Amino acid sequence: MEYIYGALLLHKLGQEVSEDNLKKVISATGVEPDESKIKVLITSLKDVNIDEQLANASVVAAPAAGGESEKAEAKDKEEKKEEPKAEAAEGLASLFG
């Protein structure tokens, strides 16, 4: 994943996404670059329009808005929080009479 991040960083900064540049980015993190991973990634990106792919990815990756299941989970959590308070109050009442 760090190799993809490196390629995206190079692209964002307007630098050529090449083996040498990607090696420099990975090396700058203090990690020894894996030559085979770099070659595979660069080959995979050869004919890819990164800007176009990023534009498409942001549309697809947007999660759906919360539905009824999230509301039910929130209600369950709220009920669980109230139970210990009631039990604690009963325990204190038994001390005083």
C-alpha positions, -999 to 999 in steps of 0.1 A, spaced: 0 0 0 29 24 7 40 20 -29 6 32 -41 7 61 -17 42 70 -30 30 69 -66 0 91 -57 23 115 -38 45 118 -69 15 124 -91 0 150 -68 33 169 -67 36 169 -105 66 145 -106 70 117 -130 58 84 -115 88 63 -124 108 35 -107 136 59 -97 113 85 -82 92 59 -64 124 43 -50 134 77 -36 100 82 -20 101 48 -3 137 52 8 129 85 23 106 68 48 134 47 61 122 15 44 143 -5 19 123 -4 -14 112 -37 -29 123 -36 -65 97 -62 -77 68 -43 -62 80 -11 -77 83 -26 -112 49 -42 -110 33 -10 -99 50 12 -125 40 -13 -152 4 -14 -139 2 24 -141 18 27 -175 -14 35 -194 -36 47 -165 -49 83 -163 -45 88 -126 -66 119 -124 -95 102 -141 -93 72 -118 -92 93 -87 -123 112 -99 -142 80 -104 -130 65 -71 -143 93 -50 -178 89 -64 -178 51 -58 -162 51 -24 -188 74 -7 -206 54 20 -243 54 22 -260 76 48 -270 60 81 -303 41 81 -326 25 106 -300 -1 117 -277 27 130 -305 43 149 -314 10 165 -277 5 175 -276 39 190 -308 32 210 -293 -1 223 -262 16 234 -282 43 252 -303 17 270 -271 -2 281 -257 30 296 -288 36 317 -289 1 332 -258 4 354 -270 37 368 -303 22 379 -285 -8 395 -261 15 413 -290 36 427 -307 5 440 -275 -5 458 -271 29 474 -308 28 485 -303 -4 504 -275 12 525 -298 39 538 -328 20 546 
